[in-house]
Amino acid sequence: MLRFRTSGNVDIMVHAAKLVFINHLRTVASPSSCSANLRPPSTSTSTRSMNTSFDPQLHHLFQQKHSLRSKVRTSLKNMDPILKSQQDDAIQRVVLEAPWFKNSSNICAYISCDALREVDTSRIVSNILSNYKTDSYISFSTEEDQGHVQMKKRLYLPRVEDKNSNMKMLKVSSYDDLVLSSMNILEPTLVDSSGNPREDVMQATDPVDLFIVPGLAFDKFGGRLGRSGGYYDMFLKNYQELIKKKNWKQPLLVALSYSLQIIENERIPTTPYDVPVDALVTASGFIPISSVAFKYCH
């Protein structure tokens, strides 16, 4: 049995097999969209035959998600372009000036997609890539200096593997390492200019310090609503297992959000497969949620 919480803070219990079946009833976006999260999950015969019973409570939960996605997409579509640009600049400025960004060496981020009206990450990505060219790590003489000097950084960006929610995070060192995918989004090539396989963050020797992730809607309890593909949730679940196995520290998981994407005074409906974020960054600043994030507020 699995426990779920709806937006009304009501807990329901269902069998895992029912979850798999109903999860495939999710509405997915058009293939012309340009985000990994928009690819539809596979509906294999073996999965469908596992359990075809209908659970009304779980169906209602996914209907809530679908309704919220539609509402937020409409709001983003109608967002004033000037306001969007202003918030893009403010959000990126918050990130670039934050100690938790400056002190991070290994970062997983994303290339923003205009068609999806995602928060712009161009300045953040450019900053990391320019910093990557630094010859060596910068050492700090005092703890106070850490708020003013950046560490040399490694950047990992997402590459969609298939339609079954599988995604990799591959190391890149310049924009030349990216190609336009069939979904019209820039992704890392599988090999570098020398023909060598790119480093996969799941095989990296050092842990990730910071994840910067997109999303469609967020609440102030850590809830994140993606675009129904499940790519980020599956990847983050797998990475959580890796850090447990390696006994690494937990990375800081930060979501970038326009003000209209934040659901005030209620929770986004979630399942055990949804990974919560540690903090939000809006035009107004850094919003810590988890105990990990609150450590960066002192």
N, C-alpha and C positions, 0 to 999 in steps of 0.2 A: 504493500500500500504506500502511496505517496501523498504528501500534504501540500495543498495549494492555498494561496491567499488571494481573494478577490479584492477589487478596489474598495469594497465596503468593509474590509478587514474581517471577512468571514472565511474560516478555514473549512476546506472540504477534503475528503479522502477518496482516492480512486486507485484502481490497479494500474501499474505501469504499462501493461499491454494496451489498455484503453487510451492512455496518453499518446502512445505512438500513432494509433489509428486516427484519433481526432486531430492530432497535430498536423496531419496531412490535409486537413480540411481548410487550413489557413489560406487566406486570399493572398496571392503573390502578385507583384507588379509586372508590368510589361517587360519583355526581353530587351526592349530598346533602352531601358534605363541603364545607368552606368555605375552601379554599386554592387559589390560582392554580396551584400545582404539581400539583394533583390532576386537572386537566383532561386527558383523553386526547388524544394527538397524532393528527393527521389521518392516515388511511390511504388516500390517493388512488390511483386506478387507475394513474396514471402511475408512482407510486413503487413500487407492488407489482410492476408489470411490468418494472421496471428490471433486477432480478436476483432470482430466486426460489430460488437455490441455498442450501443449508443449510450453515452453518459450525458444527461442534460445539464448537469452542473458544470462539467468540464467544457462542454460545448458553449455554455453561457460565458465562461471565462475567456475563451478564444473569440467569441463575438464581441466582448468588451474590448479586447485588444484591437480587433479589426475596426471597431467604431472609433477608438481613440486615434488609431493611425490615420483614418480618413479625416478626422477633425484637424489633426496637426498638419497633415499635408496641405489641406485647404488654407490654413493660417499661414504656412510658409509660402504658398503660392501667392497669397495676397500681401505678403510683407513688403513694406515700402523699400525700394532698392537703396535709397539713401540711408535709411535706418539700418538695413542689413550691412552696408559697407561700414558704417560707423561702429556697429557691434563687432564685425569681423576684426577691425583694427584694434578695438579695445580688448577683445578676448585674447588676441595674439600678443598684445603688449603685456597683459597680465601673466601669460605663460612665460614669455621671454625674460621678464624681470623677476620671476619667482626663484627663490633659492632652491626649491625642489627640482626645478628645471636645470638651473645652472650647475647643480651638483650631481646631476645624473650623467652617467657614462654610456649606458646602453639603453636606447629608447626605441620602443615600438610605436609608430604613429600611422597616419593615413594621408593619402593624397585626396584633398577635398574635390568633390564633384559638383559643378555648378548646376547641372540638371536636377540634382537631388536637393539643391539648396542647403548643402552641408556648410557648417562653419568653415571658413577659409583657413587653410593651414600653410599657405605658400610661404609666408615669412618664417614660420616655425621650421618647416622643412629646409628652406634655404639657409637658415641659421645653423642647423645641425650639419648640413653638408659642407658649409664653409668651415665650420669648426673641425670637421673630420680631417681637413687637410693640415691641421696643426701637427707639427713634427713629433711632439711628445705630450705626455700628460702634464697638466699644470699642478704643482704641489702648493698646498696652502701653509703659510707660516703660522697662522692663528685661526681659531674657529671663526672669529669675526670676519676674516677675509673671505670666507666661503660664500658670503652673500654678494660678493662683487666680482669674482673671477669664475670663469667657466671651466669645467672639466672637458677634456677631449671626448668627443662623442661618437658612438656608432649608431647608425640608423637602420632599423628593420621595417620594411613596408609589406603590406599584404599582397598575396597572389592567390587567386581562387584556383583550386585544383579540379573541382568537378561540381556537379549539381547536388551533391550529398552533404553539403555544409562543411566540406573540407577546405581549409585555407592554410597557407604557409606564411610565415613572416621571414623574408629574405633580406640579407644585408646589402645595402647599396652605398655607393660613395659619391655618386653624382647623378644628375638628371639624365645623363647618357645611358645609365643603367636601366632606364625605364622604357617600356613600349606600350602602345595603346592596345588594350585588350579588345575582344569581341564585344565586351560590355561598355566600350568607350570610356574606360578608366585607365589611367597610367598604372602599370604594374611592373615589378622587377622581372627582368629576363631570368631564365633558369641558370644561365652560365654568364660569366663575366667576359670581358673583351679578349681574354687569353684562352677562353674555352673551358675554364675551370668552373665547377658547380659553385653557385653562391652559397655562402654560409646560411644555414637554416638556424633560426634562433633556438629551435628545439634541440639542436646539436651543439650550441655554443658552449664554450668553457666557462663563461661568466654569466651571472644572472641578469635579467632585465631590471633596471631601476625604475623605469617609468613607462606606462602605457598611456597613450593619448588616443581615445576612441571616439567615433561618431555615434550617433543615435538619432531616433526620431522624436522621442519624448523621455523625460526624466522626472523623478520626484525627489523630494528632499530626504528620503529614507534610503537612497541608494538604488532605487528601481530604475532600470533602463529598458526602454522599449525600442527594439531594433526594427528592421524592415521585413521581418518574417522569414528570412533565410536561415538564421541560426548560426551563421559562420563565426561571428565573434564569440558567441556563447560557447560553442564547441571548442574553439581554439583556446579560449581562456580556461575552460575546464581542464583541458589537456595540459596546459602550462601549469595550472595549480597542482596537478598530480606530479609534474616534473620537479617543481620546487620542493615538494614534500619528500620526494625520493632523494634529491640532492641536498636536502637540509639547507636550502637557500632562504634568504629573507624574502618577505612578501614585497612585491613591487607596488608602487603607488599607481592606482588605476583611476585616471582622470578623464572625464567626459567634457567635451566642449559644447556649449548650448546657448542658443539665442534665448532671450527672456520668455518668448511665447512658447517655447518647448517645455518649460517647466510646469508641471502639474502641481498647483498649490493645494495644501491642506488635505491631500488624499494620496493613497498609494496606487501605483500602477499595478494592475493584476499580473502576478508572476507565477512561475512554476519552479520546481527545484533545478531545472536546466538553465534558468536565467541567472547570469552572474551579475551581482550588484557592483556599482562603482564606489570608489572611496571618496570621491569629491567631484564637484562640478566647477567649471570655470565659465562665468558669464561676463558680460560687459561691466558688471558691477564689482567683479572680483572673484576670489577663490572661496568656494563654499565647501568646507570640510564636512564629511558625513561619518566616516568610520574612525575608529581609534587610530588607525595608521595615518589618516589625513590630519587629525588634530595635532599630531606630533610636529607638524610643519607650521603650526600657528604660534609657536613660542619662540 
